[in-house]
Amino acid sequence: MPDATNPLDGTRISFEDDGGAGAPVVIHGGFLDPVPLVRRSPLAEALRPFAEEFRTVFVDHRGHGRSDKPHEVAAYAMPLRVADAVSVLDVLDIESAHFVGMSWGARLGYGIG
């Protein structure tokens, strides 16, 4: 699983990129959902038939999965979490993407907006 580094605080964020030339879709699960679980979600399954139309990128939240797990409460502030998502796009050289979030991932989507 590749990593991105948040430039604001150095937190390492893990993600999986399915590649492809389609429109990028970044998918974040709930706060306790690591990438392998999100990949098996109904949402991810619904996108599979359209694999050529979308480039799916699955991201672990900070504190979960293979991403770094800071211990300070302040490390989980929304601006830092938004920068996590942007750092993944930067590593992949993606200028813009669709963002899909489930549960806490949806909350993060509002923060990105």
N, C-alpha and C positions, 0 to 999 in steps of 0.2 A: 504494500500500500504506500503510495507516495505521500509526501508531506508538503505543506506550505508553512511559512513562518509569518505570524502576525507582526508587522513592523512596529506596532505600537508598544508591545510588551514582550516580544520574542517567543510567544507561545506557539508550539508546533501543532498544526492541525492536519490530521490524516484524512485522506479521501481516496475514492476510486473513480477513475474516469473510464467509461466504456468506449470513448473515442467516437470517431465518425465525423462526417461532414455536416450533419444536420444541426438544427437550432439547439444550442446548449440549454439543458434543463438541470438546474442544481436542486438536489433533493436532500432535505434535512428531516430526520425523523423526530420523534419525541425526545425529551431530555434524557431518557434512559434507553434510547434505541440506538445501538451501534449499527454500523453500515451493514453487516450480514443480516440483521433482522429487518432493516429497512428494505433491503433488496428483495425480501420475501413478502413484503407488504402488498395489499391489494392495489395500491397506487402504482408501485413499480411494475407489478404484473400487468396492469392495464396499459402501460407504456411499451411493453415488450413487442407487441405486434407492429409498432411504429418505429422500430429500432433504426431504420434508415432515415427517418424524418427528424429524429432527435439524438443529440449527444448527451447521454445521461451522466451526471456527476453526483456521486453519493458522498456525503461529508459527515464525519463524526463530530459531534459537538465537543468543545473543550470540556475536559473533565470526564469524558466517556470514550469507550472504544480505545483506539490506539492514539488518540490525541493526548497532548499533555494534560495533566491534572493539577492545576494550581490549587493551593490550599487557602488563599486569601479570598474573602468574600468579594472584595473590590475587583478581583480578577474576572468576575462574571457579570460585570456591568454591560449593558446593552451596546454602548459604543465599541467596546472591545470585541464583543461577539459579532457585531456587524463587520468589523475589520477582519475577523477570522474568515468570513465568507468572501470578502473582497480579496484577501490574500490567496485564496484558492483560485479565484478567477485570474489573478495576476500571474500565478505560476503556470497556469494553462494558457496564458496569452489570449484570454477570452475578454472581449471588450464589454459585452452585455449578455445577459442570460435570463431565461425564465427562472423563477424561483418558486419551488413548491415545498411547503412545510406542513408537517403533521404535528399536531399538539404543540409542544414547545417550538418546534420548527416553524409553525405558522406564526407564533409570537415573534420569532426572529424575523420572519418575512415582513411583518409590520414595522419592525425596527429598521430594516433595510429600506423600506419605502419611505 
